Every structure is written in C-alpha cells, then in structure tokens.
Amino acid sequence: MAHLAKEKPRLAGVVGWPVSHSLSPFIHSTWAAREGIDARYDAIAAAPDDAAFTEKIGVLRAEGYRGVNVTIPHKERAFRIADKVSDAARSIGAANMLTFVNEEIIAENSDATAVVEIIESLEPRPQTALTLGAGGAARGVLWALNKAGLSRVIIANRTRARAAEIAPIANAETIDWNARGDALDKADLIINTTSLGMNGEPPLELDLARMKPDAIVFDLVYSPLETALLAAARARGLRTIDGLEMLMRQAAPAYRRWLGAKAEVDADLRKRLETALKARGR
C-alpha cells in the first residue's frame, strides 16, 4: 500500500527590519497549537530597501508561504507591491498584511481595523480624540477614528506640517506639539502613536491633569507594557488601553486568512504574552 504523503505545514510569517523582537510568531503559534494545526510562522528579516523587500517577497511566495505580516519599515512598500488593496490600506497608503493568492498579492491593513474594534468596544463610545504623532501608525489610527464615526479628531505632532499632510484621513484639526496639553480637556480619548515612552526612547511628556475624569488613554507602545503615560493615567483613575491589545487584535485576521479558523483574543493569550515580555525583560 502506498504511503500517503504528509501534508506540509502551513507557512506564514512577519517581515521587517529588525524583526527578531516580534511577538507575532508567539501569538500565531499559540493559536495554531490550540487548534492542533501544523503551521509555522516565522520572523523574516528583509533589509530596508525596495529591492531587498521585493526579492524577499518573491522568495517567500516561491517557498509556499500563504502570506506575511509586514512591520517597520516596509508597510508602504507592502502597499506598493500589491496587485489588489483593501479600502483601509488604500486610504492609509500602507499595509501590514500581504496574502498570496495564485499570481496575485492582496494587501490589507489590520492595524487600522484592530483600532476600530477597540474603539467600538468602549462604553460609552468616545466622540472626540487627540492623536499624538504623524507617522505610519498615526495614519492607521486616523482612518480608524474616522471609520468609528468620532465627531472631532485633533492631531499634534512635533512637525505640524507632517500632521497636516495626514489630517484629511479623518478631517482632523492640527495643533502645535507644544499645545497638546491644552487640548486634553477636549478629548474623550487620547492615543499615543509615537515611539516616545518605548524602551530606549525618551518619555512622552504630558500632564494629564486637564483630562476629563472619564477619558481613556491608549498607548500603542507595548515595550514596556505599562509606559509612563499609562502609569500616570492609572494614577489619576483614568481608563487605559496598552499596546498589547492592538497587537493581539491586529494578528487575528492574518491568522484566520492563512493558518486556521479560531483566533481568540482572550485573557489566556494576554497572560502568555505578558509572561513572554517579562522573560525578555521588557
């Protein structure tokens, strides 16, 4: 009797530079283990230039990868390389998901849809937001704020002209970086999209005394898990959301697209990720 060939593991990964620090392999491996799926999700380095990224994507497609997440500094390259793009990716001009289907590359932005999920889960739903920063993450956040239907969005960035470039995504108002504290009493939600507060970076200097007592502080940074900004917010009794929440939620659509069916964002996954971060000293 002929032996049946063993099915090859399902392949996916995350492409970035650097990428070894990524927690995405841990998240996807956890979900695959829960389902008993033979899958492999790799951290894949691609040098920060167009040619290196394009070559790497070609190699991965040839090796049978179903898709990849894309992280810094390749999200705009991922958008440009695609044959088809989602509405979110098109509006943002960047993608963090590439799916390989036959001869086509499909680009999506689950960073933005993760923020929409988080905002729509909040009760009461915020109506006004102050966004700090104007990089790639800010573009996704602005799209999400617009999608979630907030009535007023304010954006502050150290270079105001750069904030003005992306403000139309959410019809946002721009203010000077030095005026960010003066806008706190207008915001139901404040979102830090900068790297300030991340390990190795200066803290985000912001006096939260003027914030509404029922306001929410959301920091996309997850290393450290509790930034100085979140610690200050907790000390004032404000609700907080850390970067781990977004990290888990943005991973779920990719897992369902490439590897399995169930991607539960739950307390068990969060606890495992917190343990992994502590083990790394982050």
Number of C-alpha atoms within 10 A of each C-alpha: 3 4 5 6 6 6 7 10 14 18 19 26 23 24 29 21 19 16 18 14 10 16 17 21 18 16 22 26 19 17 23 22 11 12 14 10 15 15 19 17 25 20 21 20 16 22 15 15 12 15 10 13 21 14 11 17 21 11 12 18 18 9 10 14 20 20 28 28 29 26 19 15 17 23 24 18 19 30 27 17 18 17 11 17 23 15 12 21 25 16 14 24 19 25 32 27 31 27 22 20 11 8 7 12 20 19 31 26 29 25 24 26 22 23 25 21 15 16 20 16 10 10 7 10 14 22 16 18 26 26 26 23 24 26 15 19 19 25 24 29 26 27 24 25 26 19 18 19 16 16 14 19 23 24 28 27 24 14 13 16 14 15 27 18 12 21 22 14 18 22 16 23 15 22 21 14 16 11 11 20 16 12 17 22 15 19 23 21 24 25 20 23 23 20 18 20 23 20 15 10 9 10 14 16 12 13 14 16 13 13 23 15 13 12 21 23 24 22 26 25 23 20 20 18 20 21 22 17 22 22 14 18 21 15 9 13 13 18 15 19 16 19 19 21 19 24 21 22 21 23 22 21 19 26 24 14 13 20 25 19 15 14 23 14 16 11 9 10 17 15 11 14 19 16 13 14 16 13 9 10 9 15
